Amino acid sequence: MIDLTIDPEVREKNAAYCREKGITLPTLAMMQNPETVPEKIRRRLERIGLWDLDSANLYRITWKNEPKERGGLFTGVNHLLLPPELTGCRAWIICLIGKWFPTGAHKVGATYGCLAPALVTGQFDPQQTKAVWPSTGNYCRGGAYISNLLASRAVAILPEEMSRERFEWLRQVAGEVIATPGCESNVKEIFDKCWELRRSGQDIRIFNQFEEMGNPLWHYAVTGRAVEELLQTYLQTGRRFAGFVASSGSGGTLGAGYYLKARFPGSRLAAVEALQCPTLLYNGFGGHRIEGIGDKHVPWVHDCKETDVLIAVDDEHPMRLLRLFNEDRGREALVREGVDPALVANLDLLGISGIANLLAGIKFAKYFELTAADYLVTLATDSTELYSSRIAELAVERGEYSVKDAWQDCQLLMDCTVSDMKELLYYDRKRVHNLKYFTWIEQQGKDLQELNRQWYEHDDYWPDIFSQAGRIDELITDFNERVGL
């Protein structure tokens, strides 16, 4: 359970601080239905940019932002419909688009889901305590951004091999940026840095996305509802929802899959990882280039019993498709292959992990022999906007993108196979769950009884956590009343 114990003294102090700074907080219900955002806030949003350091942008933590860099309000769920002409599979793939969140990635929602309960209960004091955001990329960006909007000091931790764009932006927003050794797979080094900070005697609160239940709760309550709303549009008579496909990463986004499985019995949830670091699939390890996916452990927040399929994606393939989707010759080849030019023009909305999710969705559709009556859903955490340096690096490394390269990469999409994936039986899921022991009990000091409760008391443990969304909204509403703005 998320600890919602109230410290009345600190809560009143936080409310007075937010009153002084002109800050109020959105509820999860507002993120689901932003048409309920107060008119006063909407007028402020019409005057500011999507990435501006203005507390009104807390109300833009939703999948329904108008796709504008400045002055946008709200619209339907941002997504692309990816047809067979692009994917080579018979099913249709719905891809949610994270670019139109503040910071250009949906991870800002997960950070809010972790920080807001601590703020409104008085368990976190933004005037005294630093918020530490350990991450493999976008989560610490979101955490630094949220902290800045709340006039709180932040420490962002991420691997040193992440893209240059991430570091350049963080240095302007976060109070402190710490680069740990390695790439996306080096999560242990991030955890080690957290222990070092704990021992330093600093007044800190570590919001670790891999163990904070506010992370999957936000996706359960907000992302899951957004997908359900889209499906109400697409699932006409005779259509089926086959499943939700998402990179495992911190395990948070899979929370949307738990929601959808409850709403659509018979649908499946697939967790995606890099073939170069197949921890879930093969108990493997290694480094890879699919930025933002943390590996070499099973996140504490991952409900392994609800995970039906594991899919590994070769990291070379997203890198090649990154060029296909963004180079002129690649786009020309896609149009000649029969892909709608309007869709091709929007493929830059998929970042590297989004492309990996697309490939995993294709594998999912082919494995389960889905038909034209089937829809499956995935998402793009971020867009190419955060990877322009990677495209430039690929040009230096591999040379000019040629017509031949484009045709070969079009064929790569068509030839995507069902290799390196596994449909999980009961004890396959238990094997993955048991891997949590080595990271979380032996290394991070979590409670063994709680680990067992996640599995053996599954039908109470996880629903009890997600049912806290309503209570969190009550606390946020009460806090806003105390702020009095």
C-alpha positions as CSV (number, residue, x, y, z in Angstrom):
1,M,0.0,0.0,0.0
2,I,1.0,3.6,-0.6
3,D,1.5,5.2,2.8
4,L,-1.1,7.9,3.1
5,T,-0.6,8.7,6.8
6,I,-1.0,12.4,7.4
7,D,1.5,14.6,9.2
8,P,-0.8,17.6,10.0
9,E,2.0,20.1,10.8
10,V,4.0,19.5,7.6
11,R,0.8,19.4,5.5
12,E,-0.2,22.8,6.8
13,K,3.3,24.1,6.2
14,N,3.1,22.7,2.6
15,A,-0.3,24.3,2.0
16,A,1.0,27.7,3.1
17,Y,4.0,27.3,0.9
18,C,1.9,26.4,-2.1
19,R,-0.4,29.4,-1.3
20,E,2.6,31.7,-1.3
21,K,3.9,30.2,-4.7
22,G,0.4,30.2,-6.3
23,I,0.4,26.4,-6.7
24,T,-2.6,24.1,-6.8
25,L,-2.6,20.4,-7.7
26,P,-4.6,18.4,-10.3
27,T,-6.4,15.2,-9.2
28,L,-6.1,12.0,-11.1
29,A,-9.7,12.5,-12.2
30,M,-8.7,15.7,-13.9
31,M,-6.0,13.9,-15.7
32,Q,-8.5,11.4,-16.9
33,N,-11.0,14.1,-17.8
34,P,-9.2,17.4,-18.3
35,E,-12.4,19.2,-19.3
36,T,-12.9,19.4,-15.5
37,V,-9.8,21.6,-15.1
38,P,-10.8,24.9,-13.5
39,E,-11.4,27.8,-15.9
40,K,-8.8,29.9,-14.1
41,I,-6.1,27.3,-14.9
42,R,-7.3,27.0,-18.5
43,R,-6.8,30.7,-19.0
44,R,-3.3,30.4,-17.7
45,L,-2.5,27.5,-20.0
46,E,-3.6,29.5,-23.0
47,R,-0.7,31.8,-22.3
48,I,2.2,29.4,-21.6
49,G,4.2,26.8,-23.5
50,L,4.0,23.0,-23.0
51,W,7.5,22.9,-21.4
52,D,7.4,26.2,-19.5
53,L,8.4,26.1,-15.9
54,D,4.9,27.3,-14.7
55,S,3.0,25.4,-12.1
56,A,-0.2,25.5,-14.3
57,N,1.5,22.9,-16.5
58,L,0.8,20.4,-13.7
59,Y,-2.6,20.3,-15.2
60,R,-1.1,19.2,-18.6
61,I,-0.2,15.9,-17.1
62,T,-2.7,14.0,-19.3
63,W,-2.8,12.1,-22.5
64,K,-5.3,14.6,-23.9
65,N,-3.2,17.7,-24.4
66,E,-3.9,19.6,-27.6
67,P,-0.8,18.8,-29.8
68,K,0.7,22.3,-29.7
69,E,3.9,23.7,-28.3
70,R,2.3,26.7,-26.8
71,G,-1.2,27.8,-25.6
72,G,-2.9,24.4,-26.1
73,L,-5.7,23.2,-24.0
74,F,-7.3,19.7,-24.3
75,T,-8.5,17.3,-27.0
76,G,-8.9,13.6,-27.4
77,V,-6.3,11.0,-26.5
78,N,-3.1,11.6,-28.5
79,H,-2.4,8.5,-30.6
80,L,-1.5,7.1,-34.0
81,L,-3.3,4.3,-35.7
82,L,-0.7,2.1,-37.3
83,P,-2.1,0.1,-40.3
84,P,-1.0,-3.2,-41.9
85,E,0.6,-1.2,-44.7
86,L,3.2,0.0,-42.2
87,T,3.5,-3.0,-39.9
88,G,3.2,-6.0,-42.1
89,C,0.8,-7.7,-39.7
90,R,-3.0,-8.0,-40.2
91,A,-4.0,-6.4,-36.9
92,W,-4.2,-2.7,-36.3
93,I,-1.9,-1.2,-33.7
94,I,-2.9,1.8,-31.6
95,C,0.1,3.7,-30.4
96,L,-0.4,6.3,-27.6
97,I,1.9,9.4,-28.1
98,G,3.8,10.8,-25.1
99,K,5.4,13.8,-26.9
100,W,2.6,16.1,-25.9
101,F,3.2,15.8,-22.1
102,P,5.4,18.5,-20.5
103,T,9.0,17.4,-20.9
104,G,8.0,15.5,-24.1
105,A,7.5,12.2,-22.3
106,H,4.7,10.5,-20.3
107,K,7.1,9.7,-17.4
108,V,6.2,13.1,-15.9
109,G,2.9,11.5,-15.0
110,A,4.6,8.7,-13.1
111,T,6.7,11.2,-11.1
112,Y,3.5,13.1,-10.1
113,G,1.9,9.8,-9.0
114,C,4.9,9.3,-6.7
115,L,5.4,12.9,-5.4
116,A,1.8,14.2,-5.0
117,P,0.7,11.7,-2.2
118,A,3.8,12.5,-0.2
119,L,3.3,16.3,-0.6
120,V,-0.4,16.4,0.3
121,T,0.0,14.1,3.3
122,G,2.9,16.1,4.7
123,Q,5.3,13.2,4.4
124,F,7.5,15.4,2.1
125,D,8.6,18.9,2.8
126,P,9.6,20.7,-0.4
127,Q,11.3,23.5,1.5
128,Q,13.7,21.3,3.5
129,T,14.0,18.0,1.7
130,K,15.6,17.3,-1.7
131,A,13.7,15.0,-4.0
132,V,16.0,12.4,-5.6
133,W,14.9,10.9,-8.9
134,P,16.9,7.7,-9.9
135,S,16.2,6.9,-13.5
136,T,17.4,5.6,-16.8
137,G,16.3,8.8,-18.5
138,N,12.8,10.3,-18.8
139,Y,11.7,9.6,-15.2
140,C,14.4,11.8,-13.7
141,R,13.6,14.5,-16.3
142,G,9.9,14.3,-15.2
143,G,10.9,14.4,-11.5
144,A,13.2,17.4,-12.0
145,Y,10.4,19.2,-13.9
146,I,7.7,18.5,-11.2
147,S,10.1,19.5,-8.5
148,N,10.9,22.8,-10.3
149,L,7.2,23.6,-10.7
150,L,6.8,23.0,-6.9
151,A,9.8,25.2,-6.2
152,S,11.6,22.2,-4.7
153,R,15.2,21.1,-5.0
154,A,15.8,18.0,-7.1
155,V,18.6,15.5,-7.7
156,A,18.4,13.7,-11.0
157,I,20.3,10.5,-11.4
158,L,20.8,8.8,-14.8
159,P,23.4,6.7,-16.7
160,E,26.2,8.7,-18.3
161,E,25.6,7.1,-21.8
162,M,22.1,8.6,-22.2
163,S,21.4,11.0,-25.0
164,R,23.0,14.4,-24.9
165,E,19.6,16.1,-25.1
166,R,18.6,14.7,-21.7
167,F,21.7,16.1,-19.9
168,E,21.5,19.5,-21.6
169,W,17.9,20.0,-20.5
170,L,18.4,18.6,-17.0
171,R,21.3,20.9,-16.3
172,Q,18.9,23.9,-16.8
173,V,16.1,22.4,-14.6
174,A,17.4,20.2,-11.9
175,G,19.4,21.5,-8.9
176,E,21.9,18.6,-9.3
177,V,22.5,16.1,-12.0
178,I,24.5,12.9,-11.3
179,A,25.7,10.6,-14.1
180,T,26.3,7.0,-13.1
181,P,28.5,4.6,-15.0
182,G,27.1,2.7,-17.9
183,C,24.0,2.6,-20.2
184,E,20.3,1.9,-19.8
185,S,21.0,-1.5,-18.3
186,N,23.1,-0.3,-15.4
187,V,20.4,0.1,-12.9
188,K,22.4,-1.4,-10.0
189,E,24.8,1.6,-10.3
190,I,21.9,3.9,-9.9
191,F,20.7,2.1,-6.8
192,D,24.3,2.2,-5.4
193,K,24.3,6.0,-5.8
194,C,21.0,6.2,-3.9
195,W,22.6,4.3,-1.0
196,E,25.6,6.6,-1.1
197,L,23.3,9.6,-0.9
198,R,21.4,8.1,2.1
199,R,24.6,7.6,4.0
200,S,25.7,11.1,3.3
201,G,23.4,12.6,5.9
202,Q,21.6,14.9,3.5
203,D,17.9,15.6,4.0
204,I,16.6,13.7,1.0
205,R,13.6,11.7,-0.1
206,I,14.3,9.1,-2.8
207,F,11.4,8.5,-5.2
208,N,12.6,5.3,-6.8
209,Q,10.3,4.5,-9.8
210,F,11.2,0.8,-9.6
211,E,9.6,0.5,-6.1
212,E,7.2,3.4,-5.7
213,M,3.7,2.1,-6.2
214,G,2.5,5.6,-7.2
215,N,4.2,4.8,-10.6
216,P,1.9,1.9,-11.7
217,L,-1.1,3.5,-9.9
218,W,-0.8,6.6,-12.1
219,H,-0.8,4.4,-15.2
220,Y,-3.6,2.2,-13.9
221,A,-5.8,5.2,-13.3
222,V,-4.8,7.5,-16.1
223,T,-3.1,5.6,-19.0
224,G,-5.5,2.6,-18.6
225,R,-8.5,4.9,-18.8
226,A,-7.1,6.7,-21.8
227,V,-6.7,3.4,-23.7
228,E,-10.2,2.3,-22.6
229,E,-11.7,5.5,-24.0
230,L,-9.9,5.0,-27.4
231,L,-11.1,1.4,-27.6
232,Q,-14.7,2.6,-27.2
233,T,-14.1,4.4,-30.5
234,Y,-12.4,1.6,-32.4
235,L,-14.1,-1.5,-31.1
236,Q,-17.1,-1.5,-33.3
237,T,-19.2,-4.6,-33.8
238,G,-17.1,-7.6,-34.5
239,R,-13.8,-6.0,-33.4
240,R,-11.6,-7.3,-30.5
241,F,-9.0,-5.9,-28.2
242,A,-6.2,-8.4,-28.2
243,G,-3.7,-6.9,-25.7
244,F,-1.5,-4.2,-24.4
245,V,2.3,-4.2,-25.2
246,A,4.8,-2.1,-23.2
247,S,8.4,-2.1,-22.4
248,S,9.0,-3.4,-18.9
249,G,11.4,-0.5,-17.9
250,S,10.4,0.5,-14.4
251,G,7.3,-1.7,-14.6
252,G,5.1,1.3,-14.2
253,T,3.5,1.5,-17.6
254,L,2.4,-2.1,-17.2
255,G,-0.1,-0.8,-14.7
256,A,-2.3,0.3,-17.6
257,G,-2.3,-3.4,-18.8
258,Y,-3.6,-4.6,-15.4
259,Y,-6.5,-2.1,-15.7
260,L,-7.2,-3.3,-19.3
261,K,-7.1,-7.0,-18.5
262,A,-9.8,-6.4,-15.8
263,R,-11.9,-4.4,-18.2
264,F,-11.4,-6.7,-21.2
265,P,-11.3,-10.4,-20.1
266,G,-9.3,-12.5,-22.5
267,S,-6.9,-9.7,-23.5
268,R,-3.2,-10.2,-22.8
269,L,-0.4,-8.2,-21.4
270,A,3.1,-8.3,-23.0
271,A,6.3,-7.0,-21.3
272,V,9.0,-5.9,-23.7
273,E,12.8,-5.8,-23.1
274,A,16.0,-5.6,-25.2
275,L,17.3,-8.9,-26.6
276,Q,20.8,-7.7,-25.5
277,C,19.6,-7.7,-21.9
278,P,16.9,-10.4,-21.7
279,T,16.4,-10.5,-17.9
280,L,12.8,-11.5,-17.9
281,L,13.0,-13.8,-20.9
282,Y,16.3,-15.7,-20.2
283,N,17.5,-14.4,-16.8
284,G,20.1,-12.6,-18.9
285,F,22.2,-9.5,-18.6
286,G,24.1,-7.1,-20.9
287,G,24.0,-3.6,-22.4
288,H,21.7,-2.2,-25.1
289,R,20.7,1.0,-26.9
290,I,16.9,1.2,-26.3
291,E,17.1,4.3,-24.1
292,G,15.0,4.5,-21.0
293,I,14.5,0.8,-20.3
294,G,16.1,-0.2,-17.0
295,D,17.2,-3.9,-16.9
296,K,19.0,-6.6,-15.0
297,H,16.3,-6.8,-12.4
298,V,12.6,-7.2,-12.0
299,P,11.0,-4.0,-10.7
300,W,9.3,-4.3,-7.3
301,V,6.2,-2.7,-8.9
302,H,5.8,-5.3,-11.6
303,D,2.8,-7.6,-11.1
304,C,4.4,-10.7,-12.6
305,K,1.2,-12.8,-12.2
306,E,-0.7,-10.6,-14.6
307,T,2.0,-10.7,-17.3
308,D,1.1,-13.1,-20.1
309,V,3.9,-12.7,-22.7
310,L,7.6,-11.7,-22.7
311,I,9.0,-10.2,-25.9
312,A,12.7,-9.3,-26.6
313,V,13.6,-6.8,-29.3
314,D,17.0,-6.7,-30.9
315,D,18.2,-3.1,-30.2
316,E,19.7,-2.9,-33.8
317,H,16.2,-2.9,-35.2
318,P,14.9,0.3,-33.5
319,M,18.1,2.1,-34.4
320,R,17.6,1.2,-38.1
321,L,14.0,2.2,-38.0
322,L,14.8,5.4,-36.3
323,R,16.6,6.4,-39.5
324,L,13.8,5.0,-41.8
325,F,11.2,7.0,-40.0
326,N,13.2,10.3,-39.9
327,E,15.5,10.4,-43.0
328,D,14.0,11.8,-46.2
329,R,14.8,8.7,-48.2
330,G,13.3,6.5,-45.6
331,R,10.1,8.4,-45.6
332,E,10.0,8.4,-49.4
333,A,10.4,4.6,-49.4
334,L,7.5,4.2,-47.0
335,V,5.2,6.3,-49.1
336,R,6.1,4.3,-52.2
337,E,5.3,1.1,-50.2
338,G,1.8,2.4,-49.8
339,V,1.9,4.0,-46.3
340,D,-0.3,7.1,-46.0
341,P,2.0,10.2,-46.4
342,A,0.2,11.9,-43.5
343,L,1.1,9.0,-41.2
344,V,4.7,8.9,-42.5
345,A,5.0,12.6,-41.6
346,N,4.1,11.8,-38.0
347,L,6.4,8.8,-37.4
348,D,8.9,11.1,-35.7
349,L,6.5,10.9,-32.8
350,L,8.0,7.6,-31.9
351,G,11.3,7.7,-30.0
352,I,13.6,4.7,-29.8
353,S,11.6,2.8,-27.1
354,G,8.4,3.6,-29.0
355,I,9.8,1.9,-32.1
356,A,10.9,-1.0,-29.9
357,N,7.3,-1.3,-28.6
358,L,6.0,-1.1,-32.2
359,L,8.2,-4.0,-33.2
360,A,7.1,-6.0,-30.1
361,G,3.5,-5.3,-31.1
362,I,4.1,-6.7,-34.6
363,K,5.7,-9.9,-33.0
364,F,2.7,-10.1,-30.7
365,A,0.2,-9.9,-33.6
366,K,2.0,-12.5,-35.6
367,Y,2.5,-14.9,-32.7
368,F,-1.2,-14.9,-31.8
369,E,-2.2,-14.8,-35.5
370,L,-4.3,-11.8,-35.1
371,T,-6.6,-10.7,-37.9
372,A,-8.0,-7.5,-39.3
373,A,-10.7,-7.6,-36.6
374,D,-8.1,-7.3,-33.9
375,Y,-6.7,-4.2,-32.2
376,L,-3.7,-4.1,-29.9
377,V,-2.3,-1.1,-28.0
378,T,1.2,0.1,-27.3
379,L,2.7,3.5,-26.7
380,A,5.6,5.8,-27.5
381,T,7.0,7.2,-24.2
382,D,8.7,10.0,-26.1
383,S,9.5,11.2,-29.6
384,T,12.5,11.7,-31.9
385,E,12.8,15.2,-30.5
386,L,14.9,13.7,-27.7
387,Y,17.2,11.7,-30.0
388,S,18.3,14.0,-32.8
389,S,21.9,13.6,-31.6
390,R,21.5,9.8,-32.0
391,I,20.4,10.2,-35.6
392,A,23.5,12.4,-36.2
393,E,25.7,9.8,-34.6
394,L,24.3,7.1,-36.8
395,A,25.0,9.2,-39.9
396,V,28.7,9.5,-38.8
397,E,28.9,5.9,-37.9
398,R,27.2,4.4,-40.9
399,G,27.3,7.1,-43.6
400,E,24.6,8.7,-45.6
401,Y,21.2,7.0,-45.5
402,S,20.8,5.5,-49.0
403,V,17.9,4.3,-51.1
404,K,19.2,0.8,-50.5
405,D,19.2,1.3,-46.7
406,A,15.6,2.5,-46.9
407,W,14.4,-0.5,-48.8
408,Q,16.2,-2.9,-46.5
409,D,14.7,-1.2,-43.5
410,C,11.2,-1.4,-45.0
411,Q,11.8,-5.1,-45.5
412,L,13.0,-5.3,-41.8
413,L,9.5,-4.3,-40.7
414,M,7.8,-6.8,-43.0
415,D,10.1,-9.6,-41.9
416,C,9.7,-9.1,-38.2
417,T,9.4,-12.6,-36.7
418,V,8.1,-14.3,-33.6
419,S,11.6,-15.2,-32.3
420,D,12.7,-14.4,-28.8
421,M,9.3,-14.3,-27.1
422,K,7.5,-16.5,-24.7
423,E,3.9,-17.1,-23.7
424,L,4.0,-17.6,-19.9
425,L,2.6,-20.5,-17.9
426,Y,2.0,-20.3,-14.2
427,Y,5.5,-21.3,-13.1
428,D,7.1,-19.1,-15.8
429,R,5.5,-16.1,-14.1
430,K,6.6,-17.3,-10.7
431,R,10.1,-17.7,-12.0
432,V,10.1,-14.0,-13.1
433,H,8.6,-13.0,-9.7
434,N,11.2,-14.9,-7.8
435,L,13.9,-12.9,-9.4
436,K,12.8,-9.9,-7.3
437,Y,14.3,-11.6,-4.3
438,F,17.9,-11.0,-5.3
439,T,17.5,-7.3,-6.0
440,W,14.9,-6.2,-3.5
441,I,15.4,-8.4,-0.5
442,E,19.2,-9.1,-0.6
443,Q,20.3,-5.7,-2.0
444,Q,17.7,-3.1,-1.2
445,G,16.4,-4.4,2.1
446,K,12.7,-4.9,1.2
447,D,10.4,-7.1,3.3
448,L,10.3,-10.8,2.4
449,Q,6.8,-11.1,3.7
450,E,5.6,-8.4,1.3
451,L,7.3,-10.1,-1.6
452,N,5.4,-13.3,-0.8
453,R,2.2,-11.3,-0.4
454,Q,2.6,-9.9,-4.0
455,W,2.3,-13.5,-5.2
456,Y,0.3,-15.5,-2.7
457,E,-2.1,-12.8,-1.8
458,H,-2.2,-11.4,-5.3
459,D,-5.9,-10.8,-5.6
460,D,-5.9,-8.5,-2.5
461,Y,-2.4,-7.0,-2.6
462,W,-2.5,-5.3,-6.0
463,P,-6.2,-4.2,-6.1
464,D,-5.8,-2.7,-2.7
465,I,-3.0,-0.5,-4.0
466,F,-4.8,0.6,-7.1
467,S,-8.0,1.3,-5.2
468,Q,-6.1,4.1,-3.4
469,A,-6.5,6.4,-6.4
470,G,-9.8,7.7,-5.0
471,R,-8.3,8.4,-1.6
472,I,-5.4,10.2,-3.2
473,D,-7.8,12.5,-5.0
474,E,-9.7,13.2,-1.8
475,L,-6.4,14.2,-0.2
476,I,-5.4,16.4,-3.2
477,T,-8.8,18.1,-3.1
478,D,-8.6,18.7,0.6
479,F,-5.0,20.1,0.2
480,N,-6.2,22.5,-2.5
481,E,-8.9,23.8,-0.2
482,R,-6.2,24.4,2.5
483,V,-4.1,26.3,-0.1
484,G,-7.2,28.4,-0.7
485,L,-6.5,29.7,-4.2
